[in-house]
Amino acid sequence: MSYVFPVLLTCVISYLLGGLNSAIIAVRLLKHEDIRKHGSGNAGLTNTIRCFGKVPALFTLLGDLSKGVIAVLLSVWICGRLIDGGDVSPFGYLAGIFAVIGHIFPVYYGFKGGKGVLVCSSILIVNDPPLFVFMIAFFLLISVITKYVSIGSISAAALYPVAVFLRQYFLEQREPHIIALNVSLVAVTAAILILMHKSNIKRLIARTENKWIIGKKAEKTEKGGGENSNQGN
């Protein structure tokens, strides 16, 4: 069977699921507010917990993780039945790309969403659980050491394709063309995440990025940091 239909189906399903922004939905239902009009204006977990507290943030976390998981599972399941035999793991990573794109540019909300970090994490839960644990630990370590969520996110995104290559080449020993395809798809996802943090990178260079301290509110590192930080998900 041709791969064209399974690829298109994966892209459409994942994009539409990814576009369901959990922060917007949770804050609207629980607080009757628009998260995009508060704080940094970013429709992600970090801005939600800063502006509306733990309960809306918890629903945002669960929602963003769930939609990525569902997108990957559904895409791999459908494509596994449309294609006879073979490794369908690339469809999981392809689903990840479009779930992230849907989260960042949701058709339901005027193409204005979050940054896709949580969705990317949920993709790893399904595609490679052990690597997910490692990447989360790495993200937390970098965030705690630097006190910047944005540095943790950017660092994890940069390491993501390298980690996938090392694991699939040395541990799983998959076929070279599958490894190359999977790493390429992961690299696209990582590039999107890093690109979405370009404003954070500029503020880090200018030393105006907000610090995140567990149990406390964001700390202004320099004058002008304020609520403009888009450390979000």
Residue frames as qw, qx, qy, qz and C-alpha x, y, z in Angstrom:
[[0.000, 0.886, 0.464, 0.000, 0.00, 0.00, 0.00],
 [0.332, 0.635, -0.043, 0.696, 1.13, 3.56, -0.70],
 [0.441, -0.308, -0.502, 0.678, 2.44, 5.52, 2.28],
 [0.013, 0.326, 0.150, 0.933, 0.79, 8.75, 1.11],
 [0.527, -0.567, -0.396, -0.495, -2.60, 8.18, 2.76],
 [0.726, -0.459, -0.417, 0.297, -1.19, 6.99, 6.13],
 [0.432, -0.009, -0.137, 0.892, 1.17, 9.99, 6.20],
 [0.163, -0.405, -0.220, -0.872, -1.62, 12.47, 5.43],
 [0.644, -0.552, -0.469, -0.246, -3.91, 10.81, 7.97],
 [0.670, -0.306, -0.375, 0.563, -1.23, 10.99, 10.65],
 [0.238, 0.139, -0.022, 0.961, -0.60, 14.68, 9.95],
 [0.345, -0.472, -0.318, -0.746, -4.28, 15.66, 10.04],
 [0.711, -0.515, -0.478, -0.035, -5.22, 13.64, 13.14],
 [0.635, -0.242, -0.316, 0.663, -2.19, 14.82, 15.10],
 [0.126, 0.253, 0.050, 0.958, -2.57, 18.47, 14.11],
 [0.456, -0.536, -0.349, -0.619, -6.25, 18.58, 15.11],
 [0.752, -0.492, -0.410, 0.158, -5.58, 16.87, 18.45],
 [0.559, -0.063, -0.197, 0.803, -2.55, 19.07, 19.12],
 [0.001, 0.434, 0.174, 0.884, -4.64, 22.18, 18.50],
 [0.566, -0.674, -0.422, -0.216, -6.82, 21.50, 21.54],
 [0.250, 0.498, -0.448, 0.699, -5.04, 23.89, 23.91],
 [0.566, -0.426, -0.680, 0.188, -5.45, 22.64, 27.47],
 [0.266, -0.197, -0.329, 0.884, -4.40, 25.92, 29.09],
 [0.243, -0.118, -0.238, -0.933, -7.01, 27.91, 27.21],
 [0.585, -0.337, -0.637, -0.372, -9.72, 25.31, 27.92],
 [0.547, -0.323, -0.647, 0.422, -8.83, 24.83, 31.61],
 [0.146, -0.154, -0.250, 0.945, -8.62, 28.54, 32.45],
 [0.338, -0.181, -0.367, -0.848, -11.80, 29.27, 30.49],
 [0.624, -0.364, -0.650, -0.238, -13.77, 26.55, 32.30],
 [0.599, -0.374, -0.551, 0.445, -12.33, 27.04, 35.80],
 [0.288, -0.405, -0.204, 0.844, -11.64, 30.78, 35.93],
 [0.338, 0.814, 0.473, -0.015, -13.77, 32.16, 33.07],
 [0.084, -0.852, 0.259, 0.447, -10.73, 34.01, 31.77],
 [0.803, 0.580, -0.094, 0.103, -8.55, 33.95, 28.66],
 [0.783, -0.424, 0.124, 0.439, -5.00, 32.86, 29.60],
 [0.592, 0.371, 0.245, 0.672, -3.68, 34.75, 26.56],
 [0.035, -0.844, -0.122, -0.521, -4.71, 38.04, 28.18],
 [0.628, -0.769, 0.106, -0.062, -2.73, 37.44, 31.36],
 [0.717, -0.487, 0.364, 0.343, 0.93, 37.36, 32.32],
 [0.302, -0.361, 0.605, 0.643, 3.20, 36.61, 29.39],
 [0.605, 0.439, -0.117, -0.655, 0.23, 35.93, 27.13],
 [0.273, 0.313, -0.885, -0.210, 1.57, 32.45, 26.44],
 [0.838, -0.150, -0.039, -0.523, -1.04, 29.68, 26.47],
 [0.647, 0.250, -0.701, 0.168, 1.15, 27.18, 28.29],
 [0.718, -0.431, -0.521, 0.167, 1.70, 25.55, 31.68],
 [0.471, -0.077, -0.307, 0.823, 4.18, 28.05, 33.11],
 [0.119, -0.250, -0.070, -0.958, 1.98, 31.08, 32.46],
 [0.611, -0.446, -0.508, -0.413, -1.08, 29.20, 33.74],
 [0.685, -0.397, -0.501, 0.351, 0.47, 28.33, 37.10],
 [0.305, 0.025, -0.179, 0.935, 1.87, 31.85, 37.48],
 [0.227, -0.210, -0.144, -0.940, -1.42, 33.56, 36.83],
 [0.696, -0.268, -0.234, -0.623, -4.10, 31.12, 37.99],
 [0.550, -0.473, 0.577, -0.374, -2.49, 28.65, 40.35],
 [0.228, -0.299, 0.926, 0.046, -2.12, 24.89, 40.73],
 [0.604, 0.317, 0.678, -0.274, -5.56, 23.52, 39.81],
 [0.617, 0.733, 0.001, -0.285, -5.81, 25.03, 36.29],
 [0.116, 0.698, -0.691, -0.150, -2.13, 24.17, 35.82],
 [0.460, -0.141, 0.872, -0.093, -2.79, 20.53, 36.74],
 [0.681, 0.521, 0.464, -0.220, -5.57, 20.27, 34.16],
 [0.397, 0.830, -0.309, -0.242, -3.30, 21.94, 31.63],
 [0.166, -0.532, 0.828, 0.065, -0.53, 19.45, 32.37],
 [0.558, 0.105, 0.814, -0.124, -2.81, 16.41, 32.08],
 [0.615, 0.685, 0.260, -0.292, -4.52, 17.73, 28.97],
 [0.313, 0.806, -0.447, -0.232, -1.35, 18.55, 27.07],
 [0.242, -0.383, 0.891, 0.038, 0.24, 15.24, 27.96],
 [0.617, 0.263, 0.705, -0.230, -2.89, 13.29, 27.03],
 [0.615, 0.715, 0.066, -0.326, -3.38, 14.79, 23.59],
 [0.191, 0.687, -0.674, -0.192, 0.19, 13.99, 22.55],
 [0.360, -0.163, 0.912, -0.108, -0.15, 10.43, 23.80],
 [0.640, 0.458, 0.535, -0.309, -3.48, 9.96, 21.99],
 [0.470, 0.770, -0.240, -0.359, -2.13, 11.47, 18.76],
 [0.068, 0.541, -0.829, -0.126, 0.82, 9.07, 18.67],
 [0.419, 0.009, 0.886, -0.197, -1.10, 5.96, 19.76],
 [0.626, 0.562, 0.377, -0.388, -3.95, 6.60, 17.34],
 [0.423, 0.749, -0.386, -0.333, -1.66, 7.36, 14.40],
 [0.030, -0.431, 0.900, 0.056, 0.57, 4.32, 14.98],
 [0.510, 0.160, 0.795, -0.286, -2.44, 2.05, 15.50],
 [0.634, 0.645, 0.187, -0.383, -4.20, 3.19, 12.32],
 [0.369, 0.732, -0.520, -0.241, -1.06, 3.17, 10.17],
 [0.267, -0.337, 0.901, -0.054, -0.06, -0.22, 11.53],
 [0.596, 0.320, 0.705, -0.214, -3.26, -1.61, 10.10],
 [0.551, 0.774, 0.009, -0.312, -3.03, 0.22, 6.79],
 [0.329, 0.705, -0.625, -0.071, 0.55, -0.90, 6.16],
 [0.987, -0.084, -0.124, -0.066, 1.42, -4.57, 6.04],
 [0.871, -0.144, -0.092, 0.461, 4.47, -5.25, 8.19],
 [0.424, 0.550, -0.095, 0.713, 7.47, -3.03, 8.72],
 [0.370, -0.303, -0.457, 0.750, 8.54, -0.62, 11.45],
 [0.012, -0.794, -0.459, -0.398, 5.83, 2.00, 11.98],
 [0.491, -0.545, -0.289, 0.614, 7.81, 3.97, 14.59],
 [0.237, 0.069, 0.207, 0.947, 8.38, 6.89, 12.15],
 [0.233, -0.608, -0.534, -0.540, 4.63, 7.52, 12.20],
 [0.534, -0.672, -0.425, 0.287, 4.87, 8.09, 15.95],
 [0.421, -0.350, 0.021, 0.837, 7.53, 10.75, 15.47],
 [0.050, 0.307, 0.478, 0.821, 5.65, 12.27, 12.54],
 [0.365, -0.714, -0.571, -0.176, 2.55, 12.44, 14.73],
 [0.516, -0.551, -0.262, 0.601, 4.69, 14.24, 17.29],
 [0.270, 0.007, 0.232, 0.935, 5.72, 16.94, 14.84],
 [0.175, -0.437, -0.493, -0.732, 2.15, 17.75, 13.85],
 [0.493, -0.674, -0.540, 0.109, 0.82, 17.52, 17.40],
 [0.441, -0.415, -0.118, 0.787, 3.42, 20.14, 18.36],
 [0.088, 0.150, 0.379, 0.909, 2.58, 22.29, 15.31],
 [0.320, -0.602, -0.620, -0.389, -1.11, 22.02, 16.20],
 [0.507, -0.632, -0.420, 0.408, -0.36, 23.10, 19.76],
 [0.344, -0.296, 0.062, 0.889, 1.70, 26.08, 18.61],
 [0.194, 0.115, -0.331, -0.916, -0.58, 27.12, 15.74],
 [0.244, 0.322, 0.888, -0.220, -4.08, 25.85, 16.66],
 [0.039, -0.323, -0.591, -0.739, -6.74, 26.38, 14.02],
 [0.323, -0.666, -0.672, -0.013, -9.31, 26.65, 16.81],
 [0.379, -0.780, -0.232, 0.440, -7.70, 29.68, 18.46],
 [0.279, 0.955, -0.063, -0.081, -6.56, 31.90, 15.61],
 [0.818, 0.380, -0.251, 0.352, -3.29, 29.97, 15.26],
 [0.001, -0.685, 0.455, -0.569, -2.02, 31.31, 18.59],
 [0.887, -0.343, -0.297, -0.084, -1.04, 28.64, 21.12],
 [0.636, -0.715, 0.267, 0.116, 1.75, 27.53, 23.43],
 [0.083, 0.760, -0.612, -0.202, 5.31, 26.41, 22.78],
 [0.863, 0.232, -0.380, -0.238, 4.85, 22.67, 22.58],
 [0.061, 0.518, -0.797, 0.305, 7.24, 21.49, 25.31],
 [0.586, -0.101, 0.653, -0.470, 4.65, 19.41, 27.17],
 [0.855, 0.389, 0.023, -0.342, 3.30, 17.92, 23.96],
 [0.506, 0.597, -0.621, 0.050, 6.82, 16.95, 22.95],
 [0.220, -0.376, 0.807, -0.399, 7.27, 15.27, 26.33],
 [0.764, 0.104, 0.435, -0.465, 4.08, 13.29, 25.86],
 [0.751, 0.524, -0.336, -0.219, 5.32, 12.04, 22.50],
 [0.239, 0.512, -0.795, 0.221, 8.35, 10.54, 24.20],
 [0.575, -0.190, 0.616, -0.504, 6.14, 8.81, 26.79],
 [0.883, 0.291, 0.223, -0.292, 4.71, 6.68, 23.98],
 [0.690, 0.645, -0.329, -0.009, 7.59, 6.48, 21.50],
 [0.641, 0.272, -0.577, 0.427, 10.34, 5.75, 24.03],
 [0.610, -0.748, -0.204, -0.166, 9.40, 5.64, 27.77],
 [0.778, -0.351, -0.086, 0.514, 12.97, 5.07, 29.09],
 [0.416, 0.273, 0.124, 0.858, 14.25, 8.01, 27.05],
 [0.257, -0.767, -0.295, -0.508, 11.35, 10.09, 28.35],
 [0.706, -0.664, -0.175, 0.172, 12.51, 9.49, 31.94],
 [0.673, -0.110, 0.064, 0.729, 16.06, 10.46, 31.01],
 [0.211, 0.493, 0.257, 0.804, 15.02, 13.62, 29.15],
 [0.415, -0.810, -0.276, -0.308, 12.74, 14.79, 31.98],
 [0.742, -0.533, -0.087, 0.398, 15.55, 14.26, 34.48],
 [0.541, 0.117, 0.167, 0.816, 17.92, 16.21, 32.22],
 [0.036, -0.693, -0.317, -0.647, 15.38, 19.04, 31.79],
 [0.570, -0.789, -0.217, -0.077, 14.83, 19.30, 35.56],
 [0.751, -0.312, -0.014, 0.582, 18.55, 19.17, 36.30],
 [0.385, 0.294, 0.201, 0.852, 19.37, 21.99, 33.88],
 [0.223, -0.752, -0.323, -0.529, 16.38, 24.06, 35.05],
 [0.673, -0.704, -0.184, 0.130, 17.35, 23.70, 38.73],
 [0.693, -0.166, 0.054, 0.700, 21.04, 24.42, 38.10],
 [0.261, 0.276, 0.247, 0.891, 20.42, 27.49, 35.94],
 [0.091, 0.483, 0.558, -0.668, 17.09, 28.50, 37.56],
 [0.357, 0.380, -0.259, -0.813, 15.71, 29.08, 34.06],
 [0.732, 0.272, 0.585, -0.220, 12.91, 26.89, 32.69],
 [0.599, 0.755, -0.104, -0.246, 13.71, 28.18, 29.21],
 [0.097, 0.660, -0.742, -0.070, 17.32, 26.96, 29.38],
 [0.506, -0.098, 0.838, -0.180, 16.10, 23.56, 30.54],
 [0.714, 0.524, 0.372, -0.279, 13.64, 23.38, 27.64],
 [0.464, 0.799, -0.334, -0.189, 16.15, 24.53, 25.01],
 [0.124, -0.554, 0.823, -0.015, 18.86, 22.20, 26.30],
 [0.615, 0.081, 0.759, -0.196, 16.52, 19.21, 26.32],
 [0.687, 0.660, 0.143, -0.268, 15.34, 20.01, 22.80],
 [0.289, 0.771, -0.552, -0.134, 18.94, 20.17, 21.55],
 [0.257, -0.372, 0.887, -0.097, 19.79, 16.84, 23.20],
 [0.768, 0.212, 0.382, -0.469, 16.61, 15.11, 21.98],
 [0.805, 0.518, -0.217, -0.192, 17.74, 14.01, 18.46],
 [0.220, 0.592, -0.753, 0.186, 21.20, 13.03, 19.74],
 [0.458, -0.214, 0.746, -0.434, 19.67, 10.86, 22.47],
 [0.848, 0.308, 0.199, -0.384, 17.29, 9.19, 19.99],
 [0.631, 0.606, -0.480, -0.061, 20.17, 8.37, 17.64],
 [0.015, 0.496, -0.815, 0.300, 22.37, 6.92, 20.40],
 [0.614, -0.058, 0.637, -0.463, 19.57, 4.82, 21.84],
 [0.851, 0.396, 0.129, -0.321, 18.29, 3.45, 18.53],
 [0.567, 0.647, -0.510, -0.007, 21.75, 2.82, 17.07],
 [0.142, 0.464, -0.810, 0.330, 23.57, 1.32, 20.04],
 [0.386, -0.081, 0.751, -0.530, 20.81, -0.18, 22.20],
 [0.730, 0.348, 0.375, -0.452, 17.93, -1.01, 19.87],
 [0.296, -0.266, 0.758, 0.516, 20.07, -1.55, 16.76],
 [0.596, 0.604, 0.405, -0.340, 17.29, -0.65, 14.37],
 [0.684, 0.423, 0.393, 0.445, 17.71, -0.61, 10.62],
 [0.377, -0.183, 0.069, 0.905, 19.85, 2.36, 9.45],
 [0.034, -0.371, -0.453, -0.810, 17.13, 3.89, 7.28],
 [0.447, -0.703, -0.538, -0.131, 14.63, 3.77, 10.15],
 [0.538, -0.505, -0.222, 0.637, 17.13, 5.38, 12.51],
 [0.259, 0.033, 0.243, 0.934, 17.89, 8.10, 9.95],
 [0.207, -0.543, -0.532, -0.616, 14.19, 8.79, 9.41],
 [0.530, -0.688, -0.483, 0.112, 13.35, 8.84, 13.11],
 [0.497, -0.390, -0.102, 0.768, 16.28, 11.10, 14.00],
 [0.136, 0.228, 0.360, 0.895, 15.38, 13.46, 11.14],
 [0.340, -0.654, -0.534, -0.415, 11.78, 13.73, 12.36],
 [0.586, -0.632, -0.350, 0.368, 12.95, 14.28, 15.94],
 [0.430, -0.119, 0.070, 0.892, 15.40, 16.95, 14.75],
 [0.066, -0.488, -0.428, -0.758, 12.51, 18.81, 13.10],
 [0.517, -0.716, -0.460, -0.087, 10.55, 18.70, 16.36],
 [0.610, -0.448, -0.173, 0.630, 13.58, 19.92, 18.32],
 [0.292, 0.149, 0.228, 0.917, 14.19, 22.75, 15.84],
 [0.246, -0.654, -0.465, -0.544, 10.57, 23.89, 16.17],
 [0.602, -0.687, -0.366, 0.180, 10.82, 23.94, 19.98],
 [0.540, -0.280, -0.015, 0.793, 14.07, 25.89, 19.95],
 [0.125, 0.359, 0.365, 0.850, 12.67, 28.35, 17.40],
 [0.381, -0.727, -0.469, -0.325, 9.65, 28.92, 19.62],
 [0.612, -0.659, -0.204, 0.386, 12.05, 29.97, 22.39],
 [0.531, 0.440, 0.073, 0.721, 13.78, 32.65, 20.32],
 [0.198, -0.830, -0.031, -0.521, 12.37, 35.44, 22.50],
 [0.795, -0.603, 0.027, 0.062, 13.69, 33.64, 25.59],
 [0.807, 0.074, 0.067, 0.582, 17.12, 33.33, 23.99],
 [0.231, 0.683, 0.052, 0.691, 17.16, 37.06, 23.30],
 [0.475, -0.801, 0.028, -0.363, 16.24, 37.82, 26.92],
 [0.899, -0.341, 0.017, 0.275, 18.83, 35.37, 28.23],
 [0.630, 0.321, 0.037, 0.706, 21.48, 37.20, 26.21],
 [0.025, -0.686, -0.021, -0.727, 20.17, 40.54, 27.48],
 [0.274, -0.037, -0.752, 0.599, 19.96, 39.15, 31.05],
 [0.395, -0.102, 0.123, -0.905, 16.27, 40.08, 31.33],
 [0.598, -0.140, -0.729, -0.303, 14.82, 36.58, 31.42],
 [0.645, -0.527, 0.178, -0.524, 12.73, 35.60, 34.45],
 [0.142, 0.276, -0.926, 0.216, 14.09, 33.01, 36.84],
 [0.764, -0.317, -0.342, -0.446, 11.86, 30.23, 38.10],
 [0.027, 0.349, -0.793, 0.499, 12.32, 29.27, 41.74],
 [0.475, -0.302, -0.814, -0.143, 10.36, 26.31, 43.10],
 [0.368, -0.575, -0.637, 0.359, 7.80, 27.45, 45.63],
 [0.117, -0.585, -0.112, 0.795, 8.21, 31.11, 44.73],
 [0.517, 0.804, 0.229, -0.185, 7.05, 33.42, 42.01],
 [0.730, 0.463, 0.088, 0.494, 9.20, 34.25, 39.04],
 [0.448, -0.695, -0.014, 0.562, 12.11, 36.49, 39.91],
 [0.447, 0.893, -0.009, 0.054, 13.13, 39.43, 37.76],
 [0.825, -0.114, 0.042, 0.553, 16.80, 39.04, 36.97],
 [0.293, -0.040, 0.116, 0.948, 17.16, 42.50, 35.49],
 [0.286, 0.500, 0.263, -0.774, 14.92, 45.48, 35.03],
 [0.471, 0.386, -0.413, -0.677, 12.53, 44.81, 32.20],
 [0.034, 0.059, -0.996, -0.062, 12.15, 41.07, 32.82],
 [0.500, 0.051, 0.217, -0.837, 8.67, 41.42, 34.27],
 [0.712, 0.206, 0.598, -0.303, 5.88, 39.34, 32.84],
 [0.536, 0.646, -0.330, -0.433, 7.24, 39.37, 29.32],
 [0.156, -0.382, 0.906, 0.092, 8.91, 36.04, 29.81],
 [0.802, 0.165, -0.230, -0.526, 7.43, 33.36, 27.62],
 [0.003, 0.269, -0.953, 0.137, 8.85, 30.42, 29.50],
 [0.723, 0.088, 0.248, -0.639, 5.92, 28.26, 28.61],
 [0.377, -0.089, 0.915, 0.114, 4.84, 24.97, 27.25]]
